[in-house]
Amino acid sequence: MDLVSNMLMPLVRRLDPEDAHALALNALMLGFGGGGFSGRDDPALSVRTMGLRFPNPIGIAAGFDKNAQVLRPLARIGFGFVEAGTVTPRPQPGNPRPRLFRLAEDRAIINRMGFNNQGIDRFAVRLARLQRVSSSGRPVIRVPVGANLGINKTGADPEQDYPRLVGRVKHYADYIVLNLSSPNTPGLRDLQQTSRLAGLLQAIGAAHPDRPPLLVKLSPDLARDDIGPIVETAIAGGVQGLIVSNTTISRPGGLASAHAGEAGGLSGRPLRPLADEIFRQVAQIAAGRLALVACGGIETGADILDRVRAGADLVQLYSAFAYDGPGIVPRLKRELLRALHAEGFETLADAKGMA
């Protein structure tokens, strides 16, 4: 798989970023790039959290598979969990193109996609198919599956929409994520305010007390004084975990790409310092009361171990996967095992929170 990535990814990067993304999805649906994993991870990388078992801590972040079309191929690549979405109640085309920009010099991506997706009906049907059992008696997908939920750009009623979305996926997803932090849907980030968040969680809890684990995805652009109240509101509202973090509207100094001034959310290597800072603050406040998923600028096994030592249970990739292709997953697992042993840890669980 490393050889395939090394040969094909330079060619893919010559394409328009959104065309390259579509090509990658089609290739995965046709069976390319998803057959290099034996199906067995080193037990040292296993994670148990939220009542679920993850064979390794590395997941694909929402945004890559918006419509739940390639979750099985992604699992076959070797991801320890896969997350689909963001999906909205009604289909919507998203923002006009161009809306996805590759900042190659910075190993970064800017997107203003605007939750383009096919809607919850088709999404839920695809998730339901993953619950089937194969002829051998085993599930067709063997890693936890997450459903990332959002609201439409127009005509949204979050206190009604999110509970309805939860109801559509709760029987098919192993965990559910409320995306309240994308910068590309007007008003969405306002739902992180404690009063709005409390009302939203109350509405979901009243409608679906029997749901799977619920997570909230946070913005890295939150005011630092707001983080503590948001974490406490999430805990009080029955949330089991947080994903830290989404893309940023800030622009760190030193960006070299000509696309650095494009509007939208920035992800990738330049996001790492900001994502790491907010993650450490969230971890300190949560103090073990929530499962934590670190996301933002993760490119190496050492990056993963660093976040785990800071308190992460799991991590997610997006930009690094877009740049390096399927070969990054086995590479990260090899690097993570080497980093664990170099630090004197036998298992990932031994390293959690040690920073």
N, C-alpha and C positions, 0 to 999 in steps of 0.2 A: 504493500500500500504506500510506503514511503516513496518507492520508485515511481509509482503512478503520479503521486502528488508532485514530485520534483519535475517530472516531465510535462505534466499538463497545466499546472498552476500558472507558470509564466505565460502560457498561451491564453488562458482564461483571463488573466489580468490585462490583456490587451483589449478585451471587449468592454463595452459600456457596462458599468457596474450592475445596473438592473438587468440587462440582458445576460450577464454572466451569472447572476443569481438564478434567473429562470432556467438557464442551461444546467446549472448544478442540480436544481430540483428535478428536471427532466431526466438527467443522468441517473440520479438516485432512484427514481421511479422505474427506470429501465434496468436497474440492477447493477449499475456501474458504481464502483467506489465504496460499496457496502459489504464486501465479502471477505475482508482481510482479518477479521477478528475470530479467534477460536471459540469464544463464548465463555472463557474462564479467566477471571482476574485473580491476581494474587490476593489471598485472604487478608493480607496486611492492609489493603486499600478499602476493605469493606466498611460501610458506614450504616449505623442504625439510628434513625431519628424520625420523629413524628409517627412512630409506629410502623415505619417502612424500612425495608432493607435495600440499600444501594450497593451494587457490586463494586463500584468505585465512586469517587466524589465528583467526577467531571460530567457536567451536563451541557446540553446545547440550550442557549438562551432563547426566549421568545423573540420573534421577528424573523428567524430563518425559515421556519415552517409555519406560516401564518394560518394555513388551512388544513393542517393535520394530514398532509398528503404523504410525507416521507418519514414518519416516525419509526417504522420498522427498519428501513435501511439505515437510519441514524443509529438505532440501537445496535445493528450489526457491525457498524464501524467500531463500536466499543464504548460508546457513551454509557455512563452509569445511570443516567436518567435523561429523559427527553421532554421538552416543553413546547407545546404548540400554541399558536396565537401571535399577536393579540387578535381575538375575535370579538365582533360586535353583534348586537341583536339583529340588525339588518345588514345586508351586503352593502359595501360602499367602495367606490373606485380609489379613494385616497386623493392626495394632492396631485396637481399637474406635474408631468415630467419636464425637465429633469428634477429628480427628488432624492437621488442617491449618489454620493460623491466619494471617490476613493482618494484619500490623501496618502499616496504611496510613500512620499518622503518622510512622513510622520508615522507610518504604520497605523493609520487611523481611518475612520469612516465618518462622514456626516450624512444623516438621513432626515428627511422631512416627508416620509412616506404618507403619514396621515391615516394609519390603521386601514390600509387597503386590504380587504378580505371578502370572502364569499358568504359571510353571515353564519349565524349559530346553527341553522338547520343542517346545512351540509357538513359543518364541522362536527356536530354531535353524531351524525350518522357514521362518519369515519372513525370517531373514537369508539363507537359501539362495536364496530367490526374488530377492533383490537381486543375485545373481550372474548372473542371466539377461542376455542381450544382446537389445536391441530390434531391430525389423525393419530399422532403419537401420544395424545392425551396431555400435551403441554400447552401453555398459553402461547399465542402467536407472537407476543412481545413479552420479554422477560425482565424488563427494567421498569421502574416507576414512570408513569406518564403524567405530566402536568398540563392543565388547561389555563391559559392566560386570558383574562376577560377584560374588555374595555367597553366604551360607550361610543355611539355614533356621533359624528360631528354636528349634526343637526337633529332636532327633535328628541334629544336625550332627556331622560328622567332617571338620574343615577339611583335614587332610592327604590325605584321600581325595576330598572333595567338589570342591576347587578343581581338581585335575588332571582329574577327570572333566568338569567344566564347560569347562575349556580344550579338552579333546578334542572336545566337542560343537560349539564355535564356531570352532576354529582355521582351518577351511577356508573360512569365510564372512566373518570379520571381518578388517579391515586392522590393527587393534591390539586388545589385550585389557587390561582393567583389573581388578585385584584390589581390591575395596572392602573395606578392613580398618578403616574409620574412621567408619562410621555410628554415631551414639550410640544408635540405637533397636533394635539387636539385642544382647541380653545377651552379654557376653564377646567380641564381635567386635573391639573395640579392643585387647584383649589380644594379638591376632595381630600387632600392630605391634612387640611386644617382640622384641629382636634374636634371641633363641634360637628363638622361635616362627616369626618371619619367615624365618630361615635354613632351618629344617626345611621350611617350606612351599615355598619357592623350590626347594629341592633335590628335593622330590617332583615338582614341576611340570617341572623340568628333566630329570629322569630319564625321566618319562613322555612328554614332548613336546619333544625337542631341536629339532624343526623348526617350532616355533610362530611366529606373527607377533610383532611387538614387544610386550613385556609391560610394563605400567605398574602402579604401586601408588598408590592414593589415600590421602593422609595426613590426619590430624586436625590442626586448628589448636590443639588443647588439649594437645599433647605438651609434656612438660617440655623446656625448652630444652637441657638437658644430654643428652637422649636423641636429639636430632635427628641429631647427627653419627654416632653408631653405627648408627642406622637407615639413613641414606643410604649408609654404607659397606657395610652388610649387603646392601642392595638391589643395589649395584653388583657385589659379590662373587657374588651369587646370579643374575646374568644379567639383571637388570631393565634395560630401555632408557629408562625415563622415570618421572617422578613427577607426580602431580596434586596441587597445593597450593592450596586445601585443601578439606576437607569442611565441614559445618556445625559450629557450636560449641555446647557446653552452657553456656558462660559467658553472662552478661548484662551488656553494657557499661552504664555509668551513663548516665542521661538518656533511656532509652527511654520514650516517651510513650504507647504503646498500652496499652489495658486488657488485652491478651493477653500482655503482656511476661512474665508469670509462668508461662505455660504450659510444661509439660515438653516437651522435644524439642530438635531442632537448629535453631539460629538461622542464617539466611542473609540476604543483602541488604546494604544500605548500612552497618548497624552492624558487620558482620563485616569490612569493608574494612581497618581499621587492623591487626587481629589477623592476617588473612590475608596482608596485605602484609608484616608483620614476619616471620612464619615463612617466607614465600616468599624474602625476601632472605637469611635465614640458610641456607636449603636451597641457594639458588643459589651462595652463597659457598662452601659445603662441597663441592657437586657440581663446581664449577669446570669446567663444560663437559663433564663426563663423562656426563651424562644429558640427555635431552630434558625440558624442564620446561613444564608446563601450569599457568597461574595461574588460580585460580578464587576468587571471593569478593568481592562488592561492586563488580563492574565495571559501570559505567553509561555511560561516555563514551569517545570516542576517545582523549582524553587519559589516561584510566585505562589503556587498553590499551597506549599508548606507554610509560607509566610502568613497567608490568610488563615490557614487552619490553626497555627500557633496563636493567632490573634483572636480565635474563637469561632471560626467558620466551621460548619458541619459539611457544607458542600460548596462547589464553585460552578460558575457557568462561563462559557465561551461564546463569543460572537465574532468580533473583528478578527481575532487570531485564526479562527476557523476559516473565515472568508479569505484570508491571505494565504494560508498554508494548506488548506484542503484536508481531506480525511487523514492524511499521515500524521497530523498533529496529535491525534488522540493517543495512539500507541506510544508516540515519542514522549508525551507528557507523563504517561504512566511509568515509563522507564525512568525518566528524570525524577519523578516523585519518589519512587522506590529508592533510588540512589541517594536523594537528599535526605530521606528518612533515616537510612542506615548511617549516613555521614554524621547526622546529628545524634545518633545513639538511640533512636526510637525503633521499636520492633513493629509497631502498627501505627496507622494514622490516628487511631483513638488515643494512643499514648501522647501524641503531640498536641491534641486539641487544647487550646487555651493556655499553653505553656508560656506564651509571651506575656 
